């Protein structure tokens, strides 16, 4: 897989994973819950998906060559990007009126 394809794959996975907690009422999109999820559970699920997508990105970077060392700035920017990617799902869940 080329580096360009790896980057686009990670971005597409991040977009999907960031919106998954807001679109699905299941825990981690697998386990059914008896009550609707609270916002805190959705945010915790977002952290989980952030770590999963980050792990996939790390795996793809390792397969492409040497892993570049990252500082706190990298994680701050990627977390902010992940939160930005989650905005459509948040709008769908909390700002649209569902009939």
C-alpha positions in Angstrom: 0.0 0.0 0.0 1.4 3.4 -0.9 1.8 6.2 1.7 -0.9 8.3 0.0 -3.4 5.4 0.2 -2.4 4.8 3.9 -3.0 8.4 4.7 -6.4 8.4 3.0 -7.3 5.2 4.7 -6.5 6.5 8.2 -8.5 9.7 7.5 -11.5 7.8 6.3 -11.4 5.5 9.3 -11.1 8.5 11.6 -14.1 10.1 10.0 -16.1 6.9 10.4 -14.9 6.1 13.9 -15.5 9.7 15.2 -19.1 9.6 14.2 -19.8 6.1 15.2 -20.6 6.9 18.9 -23.2 9.4 17.9 -24.9 7.4 15.1 -25.1 4.1 17.0 -27.0 3.5 20.2 -25.0 0.3 20.9 -21.8 0.3 23.0 -18.8 0.2 20.7 -21.3 -0.4 17.9 -21.7 -4.0 19.0 -23.2 -4.4 22.5 -26.9 -3.4 22.9 -27.8 -1.3 25.9 -31.0 -1.2 27.9 -31.0 2.6 28.1 -29.9 5.3 25.7 -26.2 6.2 25.9 -25.4 9.4 27.9 -23.0 12.0 26.5 -20.2 10.9 28.8 -20.4 7.3 27.5 -20.3 8.7 23.9 -17.2 10.7 24.7 -15.5 7.8 26.4 -16.3 5.7 23.3 -14.8 8.5 21.2 -11.5 8.2 23.2 -11.5 4.4 22.6 -12.0 4.9 18.8 -9.3 7.6 18.7 -6.9 5.1 20.2 -8.0 2.3 17.8 -7.5 4.6 14.7 -4.2 5.8 16.1 -3.1 2.2 16.5 -4.0 1.5 12.9 -2.1 4.6 11.8 0.9 3.5 13.8 0.7 0.0 12.2 0.6 1.4 8.7 3.5 3.8 9.5 5.5 0.9 10.8 4.9 -1.1 7.7 6.0 1.8 5.5 9.3 2.3 7.3 10.6 3.7 10.5 8.2 5.3 13.0 8.8 9.0 13.5 8.9 10.1 17.1 5.9 12.3 18.1 5.6 14.9 20.8 2.6 16.1 22.7 1.8 18.5 19.9 1.1 15.7 17.5 -1.5 14.1 19.9 -3.1 17.4 20.6 -3.6 18.1 16.9 -4.9 14.6 16.0 -7.3 14.7 19.0 -8.6 18.1 17.9 -9.0 16.7 14.3 -10.8 13.7 15.6 -13.2 15.9 17.6 -13.7 18.0 14.4 -14.5 14.9 12.5 -17.2 14.0 15.1 -19.1 17.2 14.6 -21.6 15.8 11.9 -22.5 12.9 14.2 -22.9 15.3 17.2 -25.2 17.6 15.1 -27.2 14.6 14.0 -27.7 13.2 17.5 -28.2 16.4 19.6 -29.2 19.3 17.3 -31.6 17.7 14.7 -35.1 17.1 15.8 -36.0 13.4 15.6 -39.6 12.5 15.2 
